Amino acid sequence: MTTRPKIQLYTDGAASGNPGPGGYGVVLTCGDARKELSGGYELTTNNRMELLAVIKGLEAIRWQNAEVEVYSDSTYVVKAVTEGWLENWILKDWKKVKNPDLWQRFVPLYKSHKVNFHWIKGHAGHPENERCDSLAVAAYRSGSLLQDNGYTPDGK
């Protein structure tokens, strides 16, 4: 049996106006391989883009049960997983949860891998976090923006 290397998943989300145009940026590394992803949306929030970045990164992994180290500057995303908020939301059937569409999309991806979350300080010179931020900002400034069909003004 071949042991696969760990995957490093760096993510960032951004929104101008919050709500406003927004984007996500992802850098995936595994051994010598590197992949960058990004996308922009007409009207969304920073938190939605932070979470969508993690989702897009996990969706890009081509095998199940991967060991993934996620690095994010989003306390919203990191604490939701590491402090048990997510499990409580699931137990409460997603009542009073902001962005339930994205969290429900996240859960099966998260459960299909061995994922550890790490919070890193944003805009502090971390090269991969800075790259993700650049990708996210460039995506929402690109002019080729998608509709965030899950966005609602109250987040529910």
Backbone as JSON Lines, residues from 0, in Angstrom:
{"i":0,"aa":"M","n":[0.84,-1.19,0.0],"ca":[0.0,0.0,0.0],"c":[0.88,1.25,0.0]}
{"i":1,"aa":"T","n":[0.57,2.18,-0.87],"ca":[1.33,3.41,-0.99],"c":[0.79,4.46,-0.02]}
{"i":2,"aa":"T","n":[1.69,5.09,0.7],"ca":[1.29,6.18,1.58],"c":[1.35,7.47,0.8]}
{"i":3,"aa":"R","n":[0.26,8.17,0.79],"ca":[0.21,9.45,0.08],"c":[0.72,10.56,0.99]}
{"i":4,"aa":"P","n":[1.36,11.55,0.41],"ca":[1.86,12.68,1.22],"c":[0.72,13.56,1.71]}
{"i":5,"aa":"K","n":[0.99,14.32,2.76],"ca":[0.02,15.29,3.27],"c":[-0.18,16.4,2.25]}
{"i":6,"aa":"I","n":[-1.36,16.95,2.28],"ca":[-1.72,18.07,1.43],"c":[-1.8,19.32,2.31]}
{"i":7,"aa":"Q","n":[-1.2,20.39,1.85],"ca":[-1.33,21.68,2.52],"c":[-2.33,22.51,1.71]}
{"i":8,"aa":"L","n":[-3.34,23.0,2.4],"ca":[-4.4,23.78,1.76],"c":[-4.42,25.16,2.41]}
{"i":9,"aa":"Y","n":[-4.03,26.17,1.64],"ca":[-4.02,27.56,2.11],"c":[-5.22,28.25,1.46]}
{"i":10,"aa":"T","n":[-5.95,29.03,2.25],"ca":[-7.18,29.64,1.74],"c":[-7.33,31.08,2.2]}
{"i":11,"aa":"D","n":[-8.06,31.84,1.41],"ca":[-8.46,33.18,1.83],"c":[-9.69,33.59,1.05]}
{"i":12,"aa":"G","n":[-10.49,34.44,1.67],"ca":[-11.66,35.0,1.03],"c":[-11.65,36.5,1.24]}
{"i":13,"aa":"A","n":[-12.29,37.22,0.33],"ca":[-12.32,38.68,0.43],"c":[-13.62,39.19,-0.15]}
{"i":14,"aa":"A","n":[-14.07,40.31,0.38],"ca":[-15.24,40.99,-0.17],"c":[-15.03,42.48,-0.03]}
{"i":15,"aa":"S","n":[-15.42,43.2,-1.05],"ca":[-15.3,44.65,-1.04],"c":[-16.68,45.23,-0.72]}
{"i":16,"aa":"G","n":[-16.83,45.73,0.48],"ca":[-18.12,46.27,0.9],"c":[-18.8,45.38,1.91]}
{"i":17,"aa":"N","n":[-18.63,44.11,1.83],"ca":[-19.09,43.1,2.79],"c":[-20.51,43.38,3.31]}
{"i":18,"aa":"P","n":[-21.59,43.23,2.54],"ca":[-21.58,42.52,1.27],"c":[-21.17,43.42,0.11]}
{"i":19,"aa":"G","n":[-20.68,42.74,-0.89],"ca":[-20.24,43.39,-2.11],"c":[-19.63,42.34,-3.01]}
{"i":20,"aa":"P","n":[-18.91,42.76,-4.02],"ca":[-18.21,41.78,-4.84],"c":[-17.17,41.07,-3.98]}
{"i":21,"aa":"G","n":[-17.01,39.79,-4.21],"ca":[-16.07,39.03,-3.39],"c":[-15.41,37.93,-4.19]}
{"i":22,"aa":"G","n":[-14.37,37.36,-3.58],"ca":[-13.65,36.27,-4.24],"c":[-12.97,35.38,-3.23]}
{"i":23,"aa":"Y","n":[-12.54,34.24,-3.74],"ca":[-11.78,33.3,-2.92],"c":[-10.47,32.98,-3.63]}
{"i":24,"aa":"G","n":[-9.48,32.61,-2.84],"ca":[-8.2,32.17,-3.38],"c":[-7.73,30.94,-2.62]}
{"i":25,"aa":"V","n":[-7.17,30.0,-3.36],"ca":[-6.73,28.73,-2.79],"c":[-5.36,28.38,-3.35]}
{"i":26,"aa":"V","n":[-4.48,27.91,-2.49],"ca":[-3.21,27.31,-2.9],"c":[-3.16,25.94,-2.26]}
{"i":27,"aa":"L","n":[-3.04,24.91,-3.09],"ca":[-2.88,23.54,-2.65],"c":[-1.46,23.09,-2.97]}
{"i":28,"aa":"T","n":[-0.78,22.49,-2.0],"ca":[0.53,21.91,-2.27],"c":[0.55,20.48,-1.76]}
{"i":29,"aa":"C","n":[1.24,19.64,-2.49],"ca":[1.4,18.23,-2.12],"c":[2.7,17.76,-2.74]}
{"i":30,"aa":"G","n":[3.71,17.54,-1.9],"ca":[5.02,17.22,-2.44],"c":[5.49,18.37,-3.31]}
{"i":31,"aa":"D","n":[5.87,18.05,-4.54],"ca":[6.32,19.08,-5.49],"c":[5.17,19.7,-6.29]}
{"i":32,"aa":"A","n":[3.97,19.17,-6.13],"ca":[2.82,19.65,-6.91],"c":[2.21,20.88,-6.24]}
{"i":33,"aa":"R","n":[1.72,21.77,-7.08],"ca":[1.08,23.0,-6.59],"c":[-0.09,23.33,-7.52]}
{"i":34,"aa":"K","n":[-1.2,23.76,-6.92],"ca":[-2.37,24.14,-7.7],"c":[-2.96,25.39,-7.07]}
{"i":35,"aa":"E","n":[-3.35,26.35,-7.91],"ca":[-3.99,27.56,-7.44],"c":[-5.39,27.64,-8.04]}
{"i":36,"aa":"L","n":[-6.35,28.08,-7.21],"ca":[-7.74,28.22,-7.64],"c":[-8.27,29.56,-7.17]}
{"i":37,"aa":"S","n":[-9.19,30.11,-7.93],"ca":[-9.84,31.35,-7.5],"c":[-11.15,31.52,-8.26]}
{"i":38,"aa":"G","n":[-11.99,32.37,-7.71],"ca":[-13.25,32.7,-8.35],"c":[-13.84,33.94,-7.72]}
{"i":39,"aa":"G","n":[-14.66,34.64,-8.48],"ca":[-15.25,35.88,-7.99],"c":[-16.76,35.89,-8.14]}
{"i":40,"aa":"Y","n":[-17.42,36.63,-7.25],"ca":[-18.87,36.7,-7.2],"c":[-19.33,38.15,-7.1]}
{"i":41,"aa":"E","n":[-20.49,38.44,-7.73],"ca":[-21.01,39.81,-7.77],"c":[-21.4,40.35,-6.4]}
{"i":42,"aa":"L","n":[-22.11,39.56,-5.63],"ca":[-22.6,40.02,-4.32],"c":[-22.49,38.87,-3.33]}
{"i":43,"aa":"T","n":[-21.67,39.07,-2.31],"ca":[-21.41,38.02,-1.34],"c":[-20.81,38.66,-0.09]}
{"i":44,"aa":"T","n":[-20.32,37.84,0.83],"ca":[-19.67,38.34,2.04],"c":[-18.29,37.72,2.2]}
{"i":45,"aa":"N","n":[-17.5,38.35,3.02],"ca":[-16.17,37.83,3.32],"c":[-16.25,36.42,3.91]}
{"i":46,"aa":"N","n":[-17.14,36.21,4.9],"ca":[-17.23,34.89,5.52],"c":[-17.63,33.81,4.53]}
{"i":47,"aa":"R","n":[-18.53,34.13,3.6],"ca":[-18.9,33.14,2.59],"c":[-17.7,32.78,1.72]}
{"i":48,"aa":"M","n":[-16.91,33.78,1.36],"ca":[-15.75,33.51,0.52],"c":[-14.66,32.75,1.27]}
{"i":49,"aa":"E","n":[-14.5,33.05,2.57],"ca":[-13.53,32.3,3.39],"c":[-13.9,30.81,3.41]}
{"i":50,"aa":"L","n":[-15.17,30.53,3.64],"ca":[-15.63,29.14,3.68],"c":[-15.6,28.5,2.3]}
{"i":51,"aa":"L","n":[-16.0,29.23,1.28],"ca":[-15.99,28.68,-0.07],"c":[-14.57,28.33,-0.51]}
{"i":52,"aa":"A","n":[-13.58,29.09,-0.07],"ca":[-12.19,28.77,-0.41],"c":[-11.81,27.39,0.12]}
{"i":53,"aa":"V","n":[-12.2,27.1,1.36],"ca":[-11.9,25.78,1.93],"c":[-12.64,24.7,1.15]}
{"i":54,"aa":"I","n":[-13.9,24.95,0.84],"ca":[-14.7,23.98,0.07],"c":[-14.06,23.7,-1.27]}
{"i":55,"aa":"K","n":[-13.71,24.74,-2.01],"ca":[-13.1,24.56,-3.34],"c":[-11.79,23.79,-3.25]}
{"i":56,"aa":"G","n":[-11.01,24.09,-2.21],"ca":[-9.75,23.37,-2.02],"c":[-10.0,21.89,-1.75]}
{"i":57,"aa":"L","n":[-10.93,21.58,-0.86],"ca":[-11.23,20.17,-0.57],"c":[-11.83,19.46,-1.78]}
{"i":58,"aa":"E","n":[-12.64,20.17,-2.55],"ca":[-13.22,19.57,-3.77],"c":[-12.15,19.24,-4.8]}
{"i":59,"aa":"A","n":[-11.03,19.93,-4.77],"ca":[-9.96,19.71,-5.75],"c":[-9.1,18.5,-5.43]}
{"i":60,"aa":"I","n":[-9.25,17.94,-4.25],"ca":[-8.44,16.76,-3.87],"c":[-9.0,15.55,-4.59]}
{"i":61,"aa":"R","n":[-8.12,14.78,-5.22],"ca":[-8.56,13.72,-6.11],"c":[-8.66,12.34,-5.48]}
{"i":62,"aa":"W","n":[-8.39,12.22,-4.2],"ca":[-8.57,10.93,-3.55],"c":[-9.24,11.12,-2.2]}
{"i":63,"aa":"Q","n":[-9.84,10.04,-1.71],"ca":[-10.52,10.06,-0.42],"c":[-9.52,9.83,0.71]}
{"i":64,"aa":"N","n":[-9.91,10.23,1.9],"ca":[-9.15,9.98,3.11],"c":[-7.75,10.61,3.09]}
{"i":65,"aa":"A","n":[-7.64,11.73,2.42],"ca":[-6.35,12.44,2.36],"c":[-6.09,13.12,3.7]}
{"i":66,"aa":"E","n":[-4.81,13.23,4.04],"ca":[-4.42,14.02,5.2],"c":[-4.23,15.45,4.73]}
{"i":67,"aa":"V","n":[-5.03,16.35,5.28],"ca":[-5.04,17.73,4.8],"c":[-4.81,18.68,5.97]}
{"i":68,"aa":"E","n":[-3.86,19.56,5.79],"ca":[-3.6,20.62,6.75],"c":[-4.13,21.91,6.13]}
{"i":69,"aa":"V","n":[-5.19,22.47,6.73],"ca":[-5.81,23.69,6.22],"c":[-5.28,24.88,7.0]}
{"i":70,"aa":"Y","n":[-4.82,25.9,6.27],"ca":[-4.32,27.13,6.87],"c":[-5.21,28.27,6.41]}
{"i":71,"aa":"S","n":[-5.86,28.93,7.38],"ca":[-6.81,29.98,7.06],"c":[-6.65,31.13,8.05]}
{"i":72,"aa":"D","n":[-6.89,32.35,7.59],"ca":[-6.88,33.49,8.5],"c":[-8.3,33.82,8.99]}
{"i":73,"aa":"S","n":[-9.24,32.93,8.72],"ca":[-10.63,33.14,9.12],"c":[-10.92,32.47,10.46]}
{"i":74,"aa":"T","n":[-11.12,33.29,11.48],"ca":[-11.51,32.71,12.77],"c":[-12.9,32.08,12.66]}
{"i":75,"aa":"Y","n":[-13.75,32.64,11.82],"ca":[-15.09,32.08,11.59],"c":[-15.01,30.62,11.15]}
{"i":76,"aa":"V","n":[-14.2,30.34,10.16],"ca":[-14.09,28.98,9.64],"c":[-13.33,28.08,10.61]}
{"i":77,"aa":"V","n":[-12.18,28.55,11.08],"ca":[-11.34,27.71,11.93],"c":[-12.04,27.38,13.24]}
{"i":78,"aa":"K","n":[-12.61,28.36,13.9],"ca":[-13.28,28.1,15.18],"c":[-14.55,27.27,15.01]}
{"i":79,"aa":"A","n":[-15.24,27.42,13.9],"ca":[-16.43,26.6,13.67],"c":[-16.08,25.12,13.74]}
{"i":80,"aa":"V","n":[-14.91,24.76,13.24],"ca":[-14.5,23.36,13.25],"c":[-13.8,23.0,14.56]}
{"i":81,"aa":"T","n":[-12.83,23.79,14.97],"ca":[-11.99,23.41,16.11],"c":[-12.66,23.61,17.47]}
{"i":82,"aa":"E","n":[-13.64,24.49,17.54],"ca":[-14.3,24.75,18.82],"c":[-15.69,24.11,18.92]}
{"i":83,"aa":"G","n":[-16.04,23.27,17.95],"ca":[-17.27,22.5,18.04],"c":[-18.54,23.2,17.58]}
{"i":84,"aa":"W","n":[-18.42,24.41,17.04],"ca":[-19.62,25.1,16.57],"c":[-20.35,24.28,15.51]}
{"i":85,"aa":"L","n":[-19.58,23.72,14.6],"ca":[-20.15,22.97,13.48],"c":[-20.97,21.79,13.98]}
{"i":86,"aa":"E","n":[-20.45,21.04,14.92],"ca":[-21.2,19.9,15.46],"c":[-22.5,20.36,16.12]}
{"i":87,"aa":"N","n":[-22.46,21.48,16.82],"ca":[-23.69,22.01,17.43],"c":[-24.7,22.43,16.37]}
{"i":88,"aa":"W","n":[-24.22,23.04,15.3],"ca":[-25.13,23.44,14.22],"c":[-25.81,22.22,13.61]}
{"i":89,"aa":"I","n":[-25.04,21.16,13.43],"ca":[-25.6,19.93,12.87],"c":[-26.66,19.36,13.82]}
{"i":90,"aa":"L","n":[-26.34,19.3,15.11],"ca":[-27.28,18.78,16.11],"c":[-28.56,19.6,16.17]}
{"i":91,"aa":"K","n":[-28.45,20.91,15.93],"ca":[-29.62,21.8,15.96],"c":[-30.29,21.92,14.6]}
{"i":92,"aa":"D","n":[-29.94,21.01,13.7],"ca":[-30.54,20.97,12.36],"c":[-30.39,22.29,11.62]}
{"i":93,"aa":"W","n":[-29.22,22.92,11.77],"ca":[-28.84,24.12,11.04],"c":[-29.68,25.35,11.38]}
{"i":94,"aa":"K","n":[-30.41,25.32,12.48],"ca":[-31.21,26.48,12.87],"c":[-30.29,27.61,13.35]}
{"i":95,"aa":"K","n":[-30.59,28.81,12.95],"ca":[-29.86,30.03,13.34],"c":[-28.39,30.01,12.9]}
{"i":96,"aa":"V","n":[-28.09,29.28,11.84],"ca":[-26.73,29.21,11.32],"c":[-26.63,30.12,10.11]}
{"i":97,"aa":"K","n":[-25.59,30.92,10.07],"ca":[-25.35,31.72,8.87],"c":[-24.64,30.85,7.84]}
{"i":98,"aa":"N","n":[-24.99,31.04,6.59],"ca":[-24.4,30.32,5.46],"c":[-24.62,28.81,5.51]}
{"i":99,"aa":"P","n":[-25.83,28.36,5.85],"ca":[-26.05,26.92,5.97],"c":[-25.8,26.16,4.66]}
{"i":100,"aa":"D","n":[-26.06,26.8,3.52],"ca":[-25.83,26.12,2.24],"c":[-24.36,25.72,2.09]}
{"i":101,"aa":"L","n":[-23.46,26.61,2.48],"ca":[-22.03,26.3,2.36],"c":[-21.58,25.32,3.42]}
{"i":102,"aa":"W","n":[-22.06,25.47,4.65],"ca":[-21.67,24.52,5.7],"c":[-22.15,23.12,5.35]}
{"i":103,"aa":"Q","n":[-23.35,23.0,4.79],"ca":[-23.85,21.68,4.41],"c":[-23.05,21.1,3.25]}
{"i":104,"aa":"R","n":[-22.53,21.92,2.4],"ca":[-21.66,21.47,1.31],"c":[-20.28,21.06,1.87]}
{"i":105,"aa":"F","n":[-19.83,21.77,2.9],"ca":[-18.54,21.51,3.52],"c":[-18.48,20.17,4.26]}
{"i":106,"aa":"V","n":[-19.53,19.84,5.0],"ca":[-19.5,18.68,5.9],"c":[-19.08,17.37,5.22]}
{"i":107,"aa":"P","n":[-19.7,16.95,4.11],"ca":[-19.27,15.67,3.52],"c":[-17.82,15.71,3.01]}
{"i":108,"aa":"L","n":[-17.37,16.86,2.55],"ca":[-15.98,16.98,2.12],"c":[-15.04,16.83,3.3]}
{"i":109,"aa":"Y","n":[-15.36,17.51,4.37],"ca":[-14.57,17.45,5.6],"c":[-14.5,16.02,6.14]}
{"i":110,"aa":"K","n":[-15.63,15.34,6.12],"ca":[-15.68,13.99,6.66],"c":[-15.03,12.95,5.75]}
{"i":111,"aa":"S","n":[-14.78,13.3,4.5],"ca":[-14.15,12.34,3.59],"c":[-12.63,12.37,3.64]}
{"i":112,"aa":"H","n":[-12.08,13.24,4.49],"ca":[-10.63,13.37,4.64],"c":[-10.26,13.47,6.12]}
{"i":113,"aa":"K","n":[-8.98,13.44,6.39],"ca":[-8.45,13.69,7.73],"c":[-7.93,15.13,7.71]}
{"i":114,"aa":"V","n":[-8.73,16.04,8.26],"ca":[-8.45,17.47,8.11],"c":[-8.09,18.1,9.45]}
{"i":115,"aa":"N","n":[-7.01,18.84,9.47],"ca":[-6.62,19.65,10.63],"c":[-6.63,21.1,10.21]}
{"i":116,"aa":"F","n":[-7.22,21.94,11.05],"ca":[-7.29,23.38,10.77],"c":[-6.27,24.14,11.6]}
{"i":117,"aa":"H","n":[-5.67,25.14,10.95],"ca":[-4.7,26.01,11.61],"c":[-5.06,27.45,11.27]}
{"i":118,"aa":"W","n":[-5.17,28.29,12.31],"ca":[-5.4,29.7,12.07],"c":[-4.05,30.39,11.89]}
{"i":119,"aa":"I","n":[-3.95,31.22,10.85],"ca":[-2.75,32.03,10.66],"c":[-3.19,33.49,10.55]}
{"i":120,"aa":"K","n":[-2.36,34.36,11.04],"ca":[-2.68,35.79,11.01],"c":[-2.66,36.28,9.57]}
{"i":121,"aa":"G","n":[-3.74,36.94,9.16],"ca":[-3.83,37.48,7.81],"c":[-3.0,38.73,7.63]}
{"i":122,"aa":"H","n":[-2.56,38.97,6.43],"ca":[-1.81,40.17,6.06],"c":[-0.58,40.36,6.96]}
{"i":123,"aa":"A","n":[0.05,39.24,7.29],"ca":[1.21,39.27,8.19],"c":[2.47,38.76,7.49]}
{"i":124,"aa":"G","n":[2.42,38.68,6.16],"ca":[3.61,38.29,5.41],"c":[3.77,36.81,5.15]}
{"i":125,"aa":"H","n":[2.77,35.99,5.53],"ca":[2.87,34.55,5.23],"c":[2.72,34.4,3.71]}
{"i":126,"aa":"P","n":[3.72,33.87,3.02],"ca":[3.71,33.87,1.55],"c":[2.47,33.22,0.92]}
{"i":127,"aa":"E","n":[2.05,32.08,1.43],"ca":[0.91,31.4,0.8],"c":[-0.4,32.13,1.13]}
{"i":128,"aa":"N","n":[-0.53,32.68,2.34],"ca":[-1.71,33.45,2.68],"c":[-1.78,34.72,1.85]}
{"i":129,"aa":"E","n":[-0.66,35.37,1.65],"ca":[-0.62,36.57,0.81],"c":[-1.0,36.23,-0.63]}
{"i":130,"aa":"R","n":[-0.54,35.08,-1.12],"ca":[-0.89,34.66,-2.48],"c":[-2.39,34.41,-2.59]}
{"i":131,"aa":"C","n":[-2.96,33.74,-1.58],"ca":[-4.4,33.49,-1.6],"c":[-5.18,34.79,-1.59]}
{"i":132,"aa":"D","n":[-4.74,35.75,-0.8],"ca":[-5.39,37.06,-0.76],"c":[-5.33,37.72,-2.13]}
{"i":133,"aa":"S","n":[-4.17,37.68,-2.77],"ca":[-4.03,38.27,-4.11],"c":[-4.96,37.6,-5.11]}
{"i":134,"aa":"L","n":[-5.06,36.26,-5.04],"ca":[-5.96,35.53,-5.94],"c":[-7.41,35.94,-5.71]}
{"i":135,"aa":"A","n":[-7.81,36.05,-4.43],"ca":[-9.19,36.4,-4.1],"c":[-9.55,37.8,-4.59]}
{"i":136,"aa":"V","n":[-8.66,38.75,-4.34],"ca":[-8.93,40.14,-4.75],"c":[-8.95,40.24,-6.27]}
{"i":137,"aa":"A","n":[-7.99,39.61,-6.94],"ca":[-7.96,39.63,-8.4],"c":[-9.23,39.02,-8.98]}
{"i":138,"aa":"A","n":[-9.74,37.98,-8.34],"ca":[-10.94,37.3,-8.84],"c":[-12.15,38.23,-8.81]}
{"i":139,"aa":"Y","n":[-12.33,38.98,-7.72],"ca":[-13.52,39.84,-7.69],"c":[-13.32,41.13,-8.45]}
{"i":140,"aa":"R","n":[-12.1,41.45,-8.81],"ca":[-11.86,42.62,-9.65],"c":[-11.82,42.28,-11.13]}
{"i":141,"aa":"S","n":[-11.95,41.01,-11.46],"ca":[-11.76,40.54,-12.83],"c":[-12.85,40.97,-13.8]}
{"i":142,"aa":"G","n":[-14.03,41.24,-13.29],"ca":[-15.14,41.57,-14.18],"c":[-15.92,40.35,-14.63]}
{"i":143,"aa":"S","n":[-15.36,39.16,-14.46],"ca":[-16.05,37.91,-14.8],"c":[-16.6,37.31,-13.52]}
{"i":144,"aa":"L","n":[-17.69,37.87,-13.03],"ca":[-18.2,37.47,-11.72],"c":[-19.43,36.59,-11.84]}
{"i":145,"aa":"L","n":[-19.51,35.62,-10.96],"ca":[-20.63,34.7,-10.89],"c":[-21.67,35.23,-9.9]}
{"i":146,"aa":"Q","n":[-22.85,34.64,-9.92],"ca":[-23.88,34.92,-8.93],"c":[-23.68,33.98,-7.74]}
{"i":147,"aa":"D","n":[-23.67,34.5,-6.53],"ca":[-23.64,33.67,-5.33],"c":[-25.09,33.39,-4.98]}
{"i":148,"aa":"N","n":[-25.61,32.3,-5.5],"ca":[-27.03,31.98,-5.34],"c":[-27.42,31.7,-3.9]}
{"i":149,"aa":"G","n":[-26.46,31.4,-3.02],"ca":[-26.77,31.14,-1.63],"c":[-26.74,32.37,-0.76]}
{"i":150,"aa":"Y","n":[-26.26,33.48,-1.29],"ca":[-26.17,34.7,-0.48],"c":[-27.56,35.24,-0.19]}
{"i":151,"aa":"T","n":[-27.78,35.58,1.07],"ca":[-28.98,36.31,1.48],"c":[-28.52,37.41,2.43]}
{"i":152,"aa":"P","n":[-29.22,38.53,2.49],"ca":[-28.78,39.62,3.36],"c":[-28.64,39.23,4.83]}
{"i":153,"aa":"D","n":[-29.47,38.29,5.3],"ca":[-29.36,37.9,6.72],"c":[-28.46,36.68,6.92]}
{"i":154,"aa":"G","n":[-27.93,36.13,5.84],"ca":[-27.01,34.99,5.94],"c":[-27.68,33.65,6.16]}
{"i":155,"aa":"K","n":[-29.02,33.6,6.14],"ca":[-29.71,32.33,6.45],"c":[-30.46,31.76,5.28]}
